[in-house]
Amino acid sequence: MAKAEARPSRPLSPHLSIFRPYVNMVMSILHRITGGANYVGSLILALWLALAASGPAGYGTASAILGSPLGLLVLFGLSWSLIHHACGGIRHFIWDTGAMLAKPSFRFLSWMTIAGSAVITALVWIIGLVKWGAM
């Protein structure tokens, strides 16, 4: 019987605990998370449309659920997720053109994606609340 040869020691893959989280790493993770959240949001939208199409009782139920404090929090989170994901897509489109690929500029663009998505989400909700008389 032949003896198995000893394998040379190979370095282990780097773990997240080794790296300092750079803004681009966080943005990549957030882009994937918001993509998944947008999928869930599309299911909520489809359920709302189905209940609304079922008649006044179904629409009332959906409105009561989504109009509750928890429902509004979910809708706020989903709207931020959609806007953040769209801003991330624009960021990637800019990079696809070959622009802003230097370290300072791609970090700036990543921070602007975070700030832009927060500002746009706040504006959408403020305008919506003012329009429907909640503010």
N, C-alpha and C positions, 0 to 999 in steps of 0.2 A: 504494500500500500504506500502510495506516494504521500510525502508530507506536504501540507499546504504551505505555500510561501507566505511569509509575513508581508502584509501590505505596508507600503510606506505611509507614514503619518501625513495626512492631508489637513490643510486648514479647514476649520468649520466655516460654514456660511456666516457672514456677519449677522448679528441679531439687532433688533431695534434698540435694545438697551445700550448698544455701543455707539449708535449714531445720535447726534443732536438733531432734533427735528427741524429741518429747514422749511421755509415757507412753501417751497415747491413740493416737498414731500407731503406736507399737510394738505396742500391744494389737490394733489393727485388722489389722496385718500378721500378727501371731501367730494371730489368730482365723482368718484365711484359710488360713494354713499348717497349723494343726491340723485344719481341716476336710478338707484334702487328705490329711493323714496318717491321719485317721480312715477315709477311704476305703480307703487301703492296708491299714489294720488290719482292716477288714471283709473284705478279700480274704484276708488271712492267717487270719482266723477261719474263713472258708468253706473254705479249703484244709485247715486242721486238722480241721474237722468231716468233710470228705470222706475224709481219711486215717483218721480214727478210725472212720468207718462202714465202711471197707473191710476191717477186721479187725485182729487183734493186730499183725501185721507193720507195717501202715500207721500204727497208733497208736504203735507203738514208734519208728518213724522220725520221726514228728512230735514226739514227746516228746523224742527225742534232740536234734533240731534246736533246738526251743524251750527245752530245758533246758540247752543249752550256754551259756557265758558271753556269746557274741554274741547268742544267742536271748533270753536274759534281759534283756540291755541293750535289745534291740528291744522286748520286752514292757514293760519299764519306761517307755521313751519313749512307747510307744503308750498306756499307761495314763495317763501325765501328759497326753498330748495329748487324750485323751477327757475327762479331768477338767477340764483347762484350758478346753476348748471349752464344756463344760457350764457352768462358772463364768462364762465370757464370755456365754453365753446368758442366764443369770440376771441378769447386769449389764445387758444390753440390755433384759430384761423390766422391771427396775427403772426404767430410763430411759423405757421406753414408758408407764409410769404417770405420768410427769411429775416423778418424785422425783429428787433428787440431780443436778440439771442445772447447778448453779452450779459454777464452776471448781474451787474447793477440794474440793467433795464428789465431783465426777466423777473428779478425779485420785485422791482417796482410794479410791474404789471400784475404780478401775483397779489401783492398787497392791494392794488387798485381793484382787483376782482372782488376781494373780500369787502372792501369799503363800498364799492359800487353796488354790490348786491344788497348790502345792509341799507344803504341810502335809498335805492330804488324800491325795496320792499317797504320801507317806512313810508315813502311817498305814496305808493299804491294804497296802503292801508289808510293813511291820513285822508287822501282824496276820497277814497271809498266811504269812510266813516262820515266825512263832511257831506258828501253827496246824499247819503241815506239818512242824514239828520241825527246820527249817533253822537256827534261832537258839536 
